[in-house]
Amino acid sequence: MLAATVAAFAYVGTVDPNEPGHYPACPLLAHAGIWCPGCGGLRSAHAVWHGELATALHANALAVVGYALFAVGWLVWVVCAARGRPVRFSPSRAHAWAAGVVLACFSVARNMPQGGWLHP
C-alpha cells in the first residue's frame, strides 16, 4: 500500500496537474460549475510532493488533512506490526456520518462567495 501511494504521489509530483491536458477535468466542475470536495486534490498532492505546504492547503485543505491522516494511520500500523500487536480500527456509523458532514460542509463552504479562499 505504501509503495502504491508513493508511486502515485511521485507520478503526480512529476506530471504537473497545473498544466492543461495531463489529467481529466472534474465532471461536476465542468458541467455544473460546482467545486466538489476533491477539486484541487491533484494540485494539492503535487504541492505536497514538492514541499509547498501553503500551496497544498490552498489547493485543497481537506486533501492535505487526508494525506496526514493516511500517514499517521500507516505509521500506527507499522508500530503495531513491529510490536506484534493487532491493529484495531472499527469506525462506527457515527464516524461515517461525521466524515460525510465534513465533506458536505467543505463542499458548501467552498462554493459560497465567502469561501473563495477554498477554491483551488
Rosetta blueprint (number, residue, H / E / L):
1 M L
2 L H
3 A H
4 A H
5 T H
6 V H
7 A H
8 A H
9 F H
10 A H
11 Y H
12 V H
13 G H
14 T H
15 V L
16 D L
17 P L
18 N L
19 E L
20 P L
21 G L
22 H L
23 Y L
24 P L
25 A L
26 C L
27 P H
28 L H
29 L H
30 A H
31 H H
32 A H
33 G L
34 I L
35 W L
36 C L
37 P L
38 G L
39 C L
40 G L
41 G H
42 L H
43 R H
44 S H
45 A H
46 H H
47 A H
48 V H
49 W H
50 H L
51 G L
52 E L
53 L H
54 A H
55 T H
56 A H
57 L H
58 H H
59 A H
60 N H
61 A H
62 L H
63 A H
64 V H
65 V H
66 G H
67 Y H
68 A H
69 L H
70 F H
71 A H
72 V H
73 G H
74 W H
75 L H
76 V H
77 W H
78 V H
79 V H
80 C H
81 A H
82 A H
83 R H
84 G L
85 R L
86 P L
87 V L
88 R L
89 F L
90 S L
91 P L
92 S L
93 R H
94 A H
95 H H
96 A H
97 W H
98 A H
99 A H
100 G H
101 V H
102 V H
103 L H
104 A H
105 C H
106 F H
107 S H
108 V H
109 A H
110 R H
111 N L
112 M L
113 P H
114 Q H
115 G H
116 G H
117 W H
118 L H
119 H L
120 P L
